[in-house]
Amino acid sequence: MSTKRLHFGLLSLIVVLAIAACVKTAEPREIPSGASPDPTATPAPITLPQDELAHDSRLEWWYHSGHLESESGRQFGFHFVLFKADDGFGEPNYVAQLGILDVETGEHYDLSRAEAGTRQVGGGAMTLGIADWVYGLLPIDGSHSFAADNGDIGLSLDMEATTPVMLHNEIGWLPTEAGATYYYSWPRQEAVGQLTIDGETINVSGTSWFDHQWGDFFVLGKPAGWQWFALQFDDGGSLMITEARGIDGKIADTYGTYMSSEGEVRALTQVEDGIELATIGEWTSPTTGATYPSGWSLAIESLSMDLIITPEVNDQEVRGGLPAASTYWEGESWVGGRQNGEPIAGNAYVELSGFVDPEPIEWMRRR
């Protein structure tokens, strides 16, 4: 595959990284049988494990983030994502990214691979090779694995879901101004594997969160974007909250999904559930110059929940594998507060997208 072909595919991928930028919550509806799998006004039901696999859509991603600990108690945060972009002119293009935070030292590591098309390697329902990295999904709901490294830094994990699936917006489908997306999560996966830091390999285990999205939609770029929160509470509950910005940079929607410790799933909307999200502080990247929110208060009236979310480390930007405008912040965080008047705490991962300015167009730069 030519370099030009790969570059064009990566440009297509840039367009799809603002999926939550203009979400408008769909009204719950009965899903007709035999509906088209394309994200239209009548979405098809999500069927697992089949829908864990790749779809014929403009954009798709498989996304893991989580919290790991070594046998000696050393703590790490990680995120791994595989993006697939299909421009309709040949094989899809793939970009994989790995971020690792060493909580003890505050050091954040950022690795990536890109490839035009992938290779089926090994067994399993879907086991893909992206350059020298491997991502696999087993023919079992919520069972995934990946292996990614550059020699000195790397991570390989096996992950298995320990909760029911979480369908967002009740039916696992969200319409937006830039298209529509299917979207579900496995909010808790048991993760076991090996982490390499500065050439030292150690055994780790912990909990991960998995997101899967696909559809025919486009990215809008700054000032559009989103703030996304994945919270895993110590009591076994899980919460996803997204605040989406439209093309004018104003908040277009705030929505979420809550899963109780018993596995009961509840869709949340800003109006009906009284979601209030506020930024406490900010941080400016010395590398990109982007200013990100840093620290948040989150209140959800219907859940009697008042929370504070705090980043573990400020500098957790992810820059590898994509152009500067697609740089985002993906951070290990922690959450504390009260629910029903009682203390509540847990781990969190936060994603901040649409805060980096695009590079100037050359002919405009010279004016």
C-alpha positions, 0 to 999 in steps of 0.5 A: 500500500502506498504512502500516499494511500496511507496518508489519505486514510489517516486524514480520513481518520482525523475526521472521525475523532470527534464522534461525541461533538454534537450528540443529540439524545434519541428517544427510546424506541422499539428496534425493528427486526431486520433493520439495516446495520447502517446508522440510520433513523431506524438503528439495528439492535446490537448483537453480541459477540458478533458486533464486537468485530469490525463493521463496514463503516466510515469509522470504528474504534475499540478502546481500553483504559484502566488501572493496573498494579504490580505484585509489589503494589506499584500502580499504573494507568493505561489506555490502548485504542485501535482506530479504523478508518475506511474512505471507500477507496480500498482497504481500511487504515488502522492507527493503534495508540498506547499510553502508560502512566507510571503513577509512582514517578509521574512519567507518561509514555506514548506509543503508536503504530499505523498501517494501511490494512491489517493482517489476520494473525493467529486464531480467534474471532478477530486477531489483527496485526498492526505493524508489529502490534497485535489486537485480538477479540475472542468469540466471547462477550467482552474478552479481548487482548492486545500486545504493544511495545517498542522494546523499552516500553510496552504492555500486553493484557488479557481482559475479560468482562465481569459485568453485563454490557452497557448500551448507551442511550438505552439502545446502543445508538446515538444520532449526531449532527455529523452522523450517527454511532453505535456505542456500547461498553464493557465497564469492568474487565478483569485485566492480567498481563505484563508491563515493560518500563525502561526494559524491566518487565513486571506482572500486573493485574487490575481493572479496565473499561472497554468502549466500542463505537462505529458508524458513518460520521465525521469529526468536526475538530476544535472548537468542537469536541468533548469531555468523556469520563469513565468512573469505576466506583469501589462499591461496584458501580460504573458511570460514563458521562460525556459533555459534547461541544458543537461546531460553535464550541458551545455545549451541545449535549451532556449525557451518560449511562450508570450501571449499579453494582447489581448490573442494572443499567440506566441512561442519563440525560442532562435535563431529566437527571440533573447532570451538572459538570463544572471545571475546577482548574486548567492545564496548558501543555508545554508541547502543543500549547493546548489548554485543557480542563483539569479537575471537575465537579460532577453532580447527578441529581437523580443518583443523589451523587456529588463528585470531584474528579482529579487527574493523577498527573497533568501531562497525559497528552496522547500525541503519537500516530496522528497529526497535531490537531488530533492530539487529545488528553487521556488521563488516569484520575481518581474520583471521590464524593458522596452518594445518598449522603454516604462517602463514595470513591473509585478510579477514573479515566478522562478523555479531552478532545478538541482542544488543540489548534490545527496546524496553519495551512501553508499558503495562509501562513505566508499571507 
